[in-house]
């Protein structure tokens, strides 16, 4: 039958044909697409007692339309990532009920009772004591299990081969790790940042350090990554009196440097702090980098005795984690810069009454994280820059 773009009226039949819903006449569907890339539908029963989400990858970037074509095979990468995550962190991702590879469509848990973390933070909410720690744990669980420490060599080589994602990796290499530092049509910024944008493009040291991070991104196949781990890909809330954290949208997943996932999350946390500072609503923002790193490190060390290759001893673990930390700091800087003078800006800043002061502070912080990453060896060292 071949790939087809699903419309709202197609969802009941799709769910019925795939064995997810017995009676297609009992399904009410609404489209809730919100991200840049894909279409998402929510299907619920007439009495409201049952619901599922359907996410389909389009053959282009959703917000741009056919003018920006994109292979829908990216949904295959997302399905593979969920498969790996379900083995090690099932409590931190949505339940996936099935994947239709022909139509590049996932059927998963409806999370509409939860809130996107970025939305809550923009409204002035706190992170709470659990969110960043669980993010750190998830990164450790996924990265250890899919690294040479946690996966037999033959299995890992098969995972690396299956997870190659040249199109989406090229987007990251360009949009995050080169375009903001050169003249490019994707770049845009507030006029109040003209001077900093020009200064960054002329900064030879900055460009060299970004080139180093870009090369690491291109060549370091440490573990399977989420690949786009920011506050917009985390949902939080409460169920049955317990806090819930769900990480979703791992379509940029590939095997790369562990520090990239941590760095993206840290960048978004640091920018949310600048927003809160500008609005006078600072609460627990300053703790998030530390909480996520401490949880990541503790979980990675907890898993270390189970490593499949015992040649890597405890002394090497210390060295390895030090390298992950340093790269995470650098990638945090690159994400901050691209979110302000590159492509796809953050509403954390753009919705401020005057985004310029906070954006300037964040840009300068981003540069320091990139060029001084080897000096900033602890969360407290990073805090001195904020």
Wavefront OBJ file of the C-alpha trace (Angstrom):
o trace
v 0.000 0.000 0.000
v 2.921 2.362 0.700
v 3.440 5.446 2.829
v 0.574 7.894 3.128
v 0.142 11.035 5.162
v -2.462 10.361 7.812
v -5.285 12.841 8.299
v -7.612 13.121 11.280
v -10.272 10.970 9.603
v -7.717 8.217 8.919
v -6.741 7.650 12.552
v -9.705 5.471 13.660
v -9.159 3.077 10.778
v -5.408 3.082 11.303
v -5.744 2.185 14.985
v -8.301 -0.508 14.211
v -6.264 -2.048 11.390
v -3.143 -2.125 13.569
v -5.011 -3.915 16.357
v -4.986 -1.032 18.830
v -8.749 -0.393 18.936
v -11.581 -2.872 18.473
v -14.332 -0.454 17.400
v -13.242 2.391 15.103
v -16.662 4.027 15.497
v -15.818 4.626 19.182
v -12.895 6.953 18.454
v -12.830 10.737 18.644
v -9.671 12.265 17.127
v -8.086 15.710 17.307
v -4.784 16.920 15.953
v -2.439 18.417 18.564
v 0.715 18.940 16.460
v 2.984 21.443 18.182
v 6.631 20.640 17.405
v 8.687 21.562 14.367
v 8.865 18.181 12.668
v 5.825 15.886 12.920
v 2.064 15.521 13.187
v 0.482 14.238 16.392
v -3.107 13.101 16.974
v -4.957 12.179 20.146
v -7.592 9.463 19.881
v -10.067 8.934 22.713
v -13.112 6.784 23.327
v -16.566 8.332 23.336
v -16.830 7.945 27.107
v -13.334 9.356 27.693
v -12.039 6.278 29.506
v -9.374 5.352 26.946
v -6.956 7.347 24.818
v -3.873 6.917 22.641
v -1.515 9.229 20.800
v -0.455 8.744 17.170
v 2.680 10.481 15.903
v 3.634 10.443 12.231
v 6.833 11.666 10.604
v 6.091 13.752 7.526
v 8.272 13.803 4.397
v 9.200 17.370 5.265
v 9.678 19.621 8.295
v 6.125 20.325 9.457
v 6.597 24.017 10.217
v 8.279 24.643 6.842
v 6.219 22.401 4.590
v 7.400 20.779 1.344
v 10.018 23.503 0.845
v 12.162 21.711 3.463
v 12.002 17.998 2.587
v 12.973 15.501 5.270
v 13.089 11.725 5.091
v 10.326 10.244 7.282
v 12.716 7.388 8.101
v 13.641 9.504 11.132
v 10.684 7.822 12.844
v 12.601 4.535 12.592
v 15.354 6.093 14.727
v 12.775 7.229 17.254
v 11.249 3.760 17.462
v 14.717 2.218 17.964
v 15.503 4.713 20.702
v 12.264 3.949 22.512
v 13.025 0.235 22.230
v 16.374 0.741 23.968
v 14.957 3.155 26.531
v 12.140 0.765 27.398
v 14.755 -1.798 28.463
v 16.552 0.482 30.909
v 14.298 3.440 31.788
v 10.671 2.444 31.132
v 9.465 4.706 33.931
v 10.880 7.807 32.207
v 9.397 7.507 28.710
v 5.870 7.188 27.311
v 4.640 3.653 26.832
v 4.922 2.748 23.137
v 2.172 0.410 21.930
v 3.328 -0.102 18.371
v 5.182 1.210 15.360
v 4.042 1.161 11.746
v 7.279 1.355 9.703
v 5.419 1.663 6.401
v 3.693 4.881 7.458
v 6.399 5.939 9.935
v 3.766 6.238 12.663
v 4.098 5.505 16.384
v 1.191 4.659 18.673
v 1.916 5.546 22.253
v 0.618 6.592 25.624
v -1.493 9.733 25.745
v 0.383 12.191 27.954
v -2.131 15.034 27.747
v -2.573 14.893 31.525
v 1.068 16.049 31.812
v 2.616 19.421 30.937
v 5.606 20.271 28.769
v 8.391 21.332 31.117
v 9.282 24.433 29.096
v 5.675 25.628 29.186
v 5.543 25.328 32.967
v 8.882 27.067 33.418
v 7.821 29.906 31.138
v 4.734 30.316 33.301
v 6.927 30.734 36.376
v 6.835 27.225 37.832
v 9.781 25.577 39.574
v 11.500 22.414 38.322
v 10.816 20.579 41.542
v 13.178 18.146 43.278
v 12.755 15.222 40.865
v 12.829 16.450 37.268
v 16.515 17.095 36.563
v 17.662 14.139 38.649
v 15.513 11.817 36.589
v 16.831 13.324 33.377
v 20.377 12.653 34.585
v 19.482 9.085 35.499
v 17.891 8.458 32.108
v 20.974 9.701 30.242
v 23.177 7.459 32.383
v 20.931 4.419 31.949
v 20.674 4.777 28.184
v 24.302 5.698 27.597
v 25.777 2.981 29.820
v 23.563 0.253 28.374
v 24.406 1.177 24.770
v 28.121 1.849 25.296
v 31.050 -0.533 25.067
v 30.860 -0.761 28.849
v 27.310 -2.091 28.953
v 26.785 -3.892 25.645
v 28.714 -6.824 24.136
v 30.889 -5.759 21.219
v 28.965 -7.525 18.447
v 25.599 -6.190 19.644
v 26.964 -2.690 19.920
v 28.420 -2.704 16.428
v 25.023 -3.791 15.123
v 23.373 -0.957 17.089
v 25.849 1.591 15.715
v 25.175 0.425 12.157
v 21.411 0.474 12.605
v 21.418 3.902 14.252
v 23.282 5.842 11.576
v 21.248 8.991 10.895
v 23.150 11.092 8.351
v 20.339 13.518 7.520
v 19.474 14.450 11.095
v 23.105 14.466 12.239
v 23.874 16.872 9.397
v 21.172 19.202 10.724
v 22.867 19.251 14.121
v 26.336 19.648 12.631
v 25.112 22.640 10.636
v 22.416 24.332 12.715
v 24.066 23.901 16.121
v 27.756 23.443 15.418
v 28.647 25.758 12.535
v 25.971 28.085 11.137
v 25.727 30.499 14.108
v 29.415 31.349 13.664
v 29.201 32.246 9.952
v 26.893 34.226 7.685
v 23.946 31.933 6.944
v 20.337 32.355 5.857
v 19.079 30.266 8.798
v 20.505 32.686 11.346
v 18.418 35.474 12.822
v 18.400 37.462 16.051
v 16.979 40.471 17.815
v 18.463 43.722 16.445
v 19.705 44.486 19.945
v 22.158 41.606 19.519
v 23.735 42.759 16.253
v 27.061 43.558 17.879
v 27.390 40.212 19.670
v 26.380 38.232 16.583
v 29.111 40.003 14.581
v 31.643 39.565 17.381
v 30.954 35.836 17.631
v 31.400 35.389 13.874
v 34.761 37.169 14.073
v 35.968 35.318 17.186
v 38.705 32.958 15.972
v 39.153 31.234 19.319
v 35.443 30.586 19.649
v 35.210 29.137 16.154
v 38.165 26.821 16.780
v 36.642 25.516 20.007
v 33.286 24.955 18.306
v 35.095 23.143 15.493
v 36.603 20.846 18.112
v 33.173 20.093 19.582
v 31.743 19.589 16.102
v 34.466 17.081 15.234
v 33.829 15.180 18.471
v 30.119 15.103 17.624
v 30.946 13.698 14.175
v 33.406 11.027 15.313
v 32.737 9.981 18.916
v 30.381 6.981 18.900
v 30.156 6.522 22.671
v 26.520 5.580 23.170
v 22.983 5.917 21.853
v 21.723 9.453 22.423
v 18.293 11.004 22.623
v 19.777 13.665 20.350
v 17.354 16.513 21.099
v 17.031 16.536 24.870
v 15.648 19.916 25.921
v 12.884 21.221 28.186
v 10.436 20.979 25.289
v 10.959 17.208 25.064
v 10.187 16.562 28.731
v 6.708 16.272 30.215
v 6.048 16.434 33.921
v 3.136 16.131 36.293
v 1.657 13.928 38.957
v -0.164 10.625 38.840
v -1.671 8.942 41.871
v 0.162 11.380 44.116
v 3.626 10.636 42.694
v 5.757 12.891 40.465
v 6.004 11.839 36.822
v 8.776 12.725 34.351
v 8.523 11.538 30.737
v 11.132 12.157 28.043
v 9.825 11.967 24.476
v 10.692 12.807 20.831
v 14.034 10.966 20.452
v 13.875 11.131 16.642
v 17.355 12.698 16.443
v 18.702 9.601 18.191
v 22.050 8.268 16.992
v 25.255 6.895 18.503
v 27.413 9.837 19.542
v 29.099 11.650 22.451
v 27.227 11.267 25.749
v 27.920 14.868 26.676
v 25.718 16.124 23.867
v 22.489 15.021 25.583
v 23.532 16.463 28.928
v 24.728 19.667 27.283
v 21.421 20.288 25.527
v 19.499 19.893 28.754
v 21.899 22.135 30.663
v 21.686 24.843 28.020
v 17.928 24.934 28.291
v 18.109 24.970 32.094
v 20.559 27.883 32.055
v 18.398 29.843 29.619
v 15.299 29.210 31.727
v 17.258 30.637 34.642
v 17.970 33.807 32.663
v 14.266 34.139 31.940
v 13.382 33.712 35.597
v 16.027 36.235 36.583
v 14.652 38.774 34.105
v 11.134 38.325 35.499
v 12.175 38.174 39.138
v 10.800 34.654 39.528
v 13.972 32.711 40.366
v 13.265 29.638 42.472
v 15.198 26.382 42.112
v 16.682 27.110 38.667
v 20.257 27.338 39.927
v 20.231 23.710 41.143
v 19.365 21.953 37.887
v 22.790 21.480 36.333
v 24.156 20.103 39.600
v 21.159 17.835 40.221
v 21.239 16.321 36.742
v 25.010 15.798 36.782
v 25.058 14.260 40.248
v 22.248 11.873 39.278
v 23.986 10.984 36.004
v 27.316 10.343 37.695
v 25.796 8.351 40.567
v 23.796 6.135 38.210
v 26.734 5.572 35.849
v 28.942 4.606 38.803
v 26.211 2.311 40.133
v 26.090 0.495 36.793
v 29.879 0.362 36.381
v 30.438 -2.999 38.191
v 28.228 -4.672 35.546
v 30.488 -3.629 32.632
v 31.141 -6.345 30.081
v 34.822 -5.456 29.555
v 36.573 -5.336 32.934
v 39.803 -4.032 31.406
v 38.338 -0.574 31.989
v 39.036 -0.107 35.696
v 37.755 2.411 38.250
v 40.593 4.816 37.532
v 39.545 4.892 33.899
v 35.944 5.577 34.918
v 37.071 8.755 36.681
v 38.878 9.878 33.540
v 35.947 8.983 31.309
v 33.407 10.857 33.425
v 35.705 13.870 33.508
v 35.726 13.902 29.709
v 31.926 13.576 29.568
v 31.587 16.514 31.962
v 33.894 18.737 29.919
v 32.164 17.955 26.640
v 28.747 18.487 28.236
v 29.772 21.974 29.325
v 30.957 22.811 25.810
v 27.828 21.484 24.114
v 25.695 23.463 26.550
v 27.433 26.578 25.291
v 26.843 25.751 21.627
v 23.153 25.109 22.238
v 22.737 28.434 24.033
v 24.404 30.312 21.179
v 22.391 28.683 18.416
v 19.106 29.252 20.265
v 19.739 33.003 20.275
v 21.624 33.925 17.078
v 21.053 30.759 15.046
v 17.951 28.811 14.038
v 14.933 27.836 16.206
v 14.934 30.296 19.089
v 13.660 29.607 22.600
v 10.352 31.025 23.788
v 12.008 31.341 27.209
v 13.663 34.473 25.817
v 11.530 35.545 22.852
v 8.407 35.990 25.005
v 10.099 38.311 27.510
v 8.883 41.929 27.458
v 12.458 42.907 26.575
v 14.458 39.846 25.497
v 17.731 41.674 24.884
v 19.319 41.875 28.368
v 18.684 38.204 29.193
v 19.724 37.151 25.684
v 23.003 39.053 25.990
v 23.767 37.466 29.340
v 22.969 34.017 27.956
v 25.086 34.534 24.824
v 28.111 35.621 26.820
v 27.603 32.671 29.169
v 27.436 30.338 26.180
v 30.767 31.617 24.869
v 32.439 31.112 28.252
v 31.132 27.558 28.499
v 32.612 26.757 25.092
v 36.050 28.355 25.392
v 36.634 27.645 29.097
v 35.100 24.185 29.329
v 38.350 22.536 30.411
v 38.689 25.016 33.300
v 35.110 24.611 34.537
v 35.498 21.276 36.263
v 32.504 21.302 38.636
v 28.933 22.637 38.754
v 30.133 25.256 41.247
v 32.657 26.516 38.694
v 29.851 26.939 36.150
v 27.769 28.768 38.745
v 30.446 31.447 39.034
v 29.655 32.468 35.449
v 25.911 32.837 35.896
l 1 2 3 4 5 6 7 8 9 10 11 12 13 14 15 16 17 18 19 20 21 22 23 24 25 26 27 28 29 30 31 32 33 34 35 36 37 38 39 40 41 42 43 44 45 46 47 48 49 50 51 52 53 54 55 56 57 58 59 60 61 62 63 64 65 66 67 68 69 70 71 72 73 74 75 76 77 78 79 80 81 82 83 84 85 86 87 88 89 90 91 92 93 94 95 96 97 98 99 100 101 102 103 104 105 106 107 108 109 110 111 112 113 114 115 116 117 118 119 120 121 122 123 124 125 126 127 128 129 130 131 132 133 134 135 136 137 138 139 140 141 142 143 144 145 146 147 148 149 150 151 152 153 154 155 156 157 158 159 160 161 162 163 164 165 166 167 168 169 170 171 172 173 174 175 176 177 178 179 180 181 182 183 184 185 186 187 188 189 190 191 192 193 194 195 196 197 198 199 200 201 202 203 204 205 206 207 208 209 210 211 212 213 214 215 216 217 218 219 220 221 222 223 224 225 226 227 228 229 230 231 232 233 234 235 236 237 238 239 240 241 242 243 244 245 246 247 248 249 250 251 252 253 254 255 256 257 258 259 260 261 262 263 264 265 266 267 268 269 270 271 272 273 274 275 276 277 278 279 280 281 282 283 284 285 286 287 288 289 290 291 292 293 294 295 296 297 298 299 300 301 302 303 304 305 306 307 308 309 310 311 312 313 314 315 316 317 318 319 320 321 322 323 324 325 326 327 328 329 330 331 332 333 334 335 336 337 338 339 340 341 342 343 344 345 346 347 348 349 350 351 352 353 354 355 356 357 358 359 360 361 362 363 364 365 366 367 368 369 370 371 372 373 374 375 376 377 378 379 380 381 382 383 384 385 386
